[in-house]
Amino acid sequence: MSTLPPVPHSEEAERAVLASVLLKPEVLDEIEISTTDFYLERHQVIFEAMVELAADRQPVDLRTLQAQLEQRGAFQQIGGHAYLAGMDLDLPDLGRVETYAGIVRERAGRRRLLEAAQRLAQEAYGGGELTAGELAARFGRELEELEDSGGVDSRVWASDLVGGVLEDAAERRRQREETGEAVLGLKTSIPRLDGLLCGLQRGLYLLAGPPGMGKTSLALQMALEAAREVPVVFVTYENTGASLLQKALCARAGLPIRDVTRGYADLEKLRVAAEELKPVMERLVLIDGDSRLTVGRLRARARRALEVRRAQRCLVVIDYLQLWAKVSRELRELTDVRSKVDTLGGELISLARRLD
């Protein structure tokens, strides 16, 4: 009969964090950790009391902590004076408190991952209202949230960034002097636009305009240019992957699309165009958008493209955002399109940060 392994946690690391705070209360401002990251209930109670004392601008030491716990009726619950006084007996190094906090956060992340997997298993066995695809989408969102809160300290002192900023400036200066050209992000194939934007940098760009103005053609042109250098994932809701490819070939061959449609196309020119664009096409992923597409799934496909092409960054194109927002099952609980677009926009900004 098999037994389950113990729940992920480190009692020693939890005790080390609490002992560090007792010995040096200012470390509370230096570590990224929350009460729920602790596994043992007594440690949760102790840490919460420490945070309350610090919030009230009270000193955090054995006497004030004992008084705070007694006021909450929890002093004996945590083991009394003997437990508090003995917490620092096995503290290896006060200067490594962030390391200990990292262990606590990492174990907490594993527990949350197990809880999410258990919920998924229960719902999958239960045969509820959600389809298998919808369950997978929900689990994907939970995984993203866990990754976002996976213990990475997002705080940074500006002084710590100065060296990196200066090094980057020096590297760009060196590249410009060696090549004779300004250092840009991903090129759009439009030199004047590249000059204004410094190329496409990491982030979210919105291309807007009235119907029939050629937004898709312009986006496709930019995607083909970027695909000379990096993988491109192009999601289309208004066209199909085949129709986008047809547009690209016709543009390269200098042929009107209507000639292909009516059977008058110069096939040799199309074949030459296809051969010329072959290296670009190998970096271009075309996805026909539908109601099941989520930002999580899009992220997975983009990451796969990065892995296959061994690239460090990529371009993701959505054509177009409002239509995705309207049909998305994931956003069906939101009633108006503007809220859906705002939500998708925020998730795409996060996607840009993750994928560079």
Secondary structure, DSSP 8 states (H G I E B T S, - for coil): -------S--HHHHHHHHHHHHH-GGGGGT----GGG--SHHHHHHHHHHHHHHHTT---SHHHHHHHHHHTT-TTTTTHHHHHHTGGGG---GGGHHHHHHHHHHHHHHHHHHHHHHHHHHHHHHT-SS-HHHHHHHHHHHHHHHHHTSS------HHHHHHHHHHHHHHHHHHHHHHSS---SB--S-HHHHHHHTSB-SS-------TTS-HHHHHHHHHHHHTTTS-EEEEESSS-HHHHHHHHHHHHHT--HHHHHHT---HHHHHHHHHHTHHHHTTEEEEE--TT--HHHHHHHHHHHHHHHT-S--EEEEE-HHHHHHH-GGGTT--SHHHHHHHHHHHHHHHHHHH-
